[in-house]
Amino acid sequence: MRYDFAPMEGITDATFRQVHYRHFSGIDRYYMPFISPTIHRSLTNREARELPLADEVPFTAVPQLLGKNIADILWAVDVCKDRGYQVVNINLGCPSGTVVSKGKGSGMLADPDALDRFLDELYTSASLPISLKTRIGMTDPEEFTRLLEIYTQYPVAELIIHPRVRNAFYSGSCNLDAFQAAVDCCAFPLCYNGNLNSKKDIASIAERFPGIDTVMIGRGLVANPGMLSPDGTTRKQLDAFLSDLSESYAVTFGNRRNAIFRMKENWHYLISMFEGSEKHWKQLRKTTDYDTFQSIANDIIHNLPMREDCVPTW
């Protein structure tokens, strides 16, 4: 089985990816949170930091692009090629209201004919192989039938499927029958993404879909960063990882106060590993003092009981 780390905006940035790789094993590819190119045809300083030269990092990373303007996307694909990447992923799954309202991300699924035209131009002109990350529709799983008719026309490098409709966001169960429909009709590689919060969840998907050899894990790995490591997430590993991450963020963002705000995004998921953590989590959310934040975090890591198998509770 190949394991991919899903892109999560505001969490799995370049700093996080590098620190995670230093402390935990088991990830085959790290997907980058999306870059949304514009008519200005230039990377911002942040985008350049988030899209390092491919040979500058010791792991495999995959850029992800979000947009509906084909000229902008093709320009960004060329940039990724120039920076040494071998494949680019197009985001057709982001359910964010601000993204969808602009007709991007999963908003592109609302107009299948326009999506078809976009993909036709993309696969005709792109300078790199293109993979797609998709949901199964906007409001109704039945929409996936038409989407699959479109996808199967093109040389998709890989189709990553999050089997929920856009309106479900990340709640409720995943539609495994919809994923099976893709298994039945797609000749290109497929990757399963959604509700993989433990090794048991991964084993269940592998049993249900024995022909699938790639899964993408997001929230489950942020909550349990050593899920795929041989020893799992130990207190010692977690302490070292978070100390490194906090110090690295302080460098990236210029000061420790800004590092706290990014660390809170990680702790939003990490806190689910620990029993009886409600009071500590409230304290973490409220504080803006770096030393106080670290003291509360250390108390959580070293003194609170860890949930069995570190399975999140969401």
Helices and strands as residue ranges (DSSP letters): E 2-5, H 14-23, E 29-31, H 45-50, G 54-56, E 61-62, E 64-65, H 70-82, E 88-92, H 97-100, G 105-110, H 112-125, E 130-134, H 143-151, E 159-161, G 166-168, H 176-185, E 190-193, H 199-208, E 214-217, H 219-223, H 235-253, H 256-270, G 271-273, H 278-286, H 290-303, G 308-310
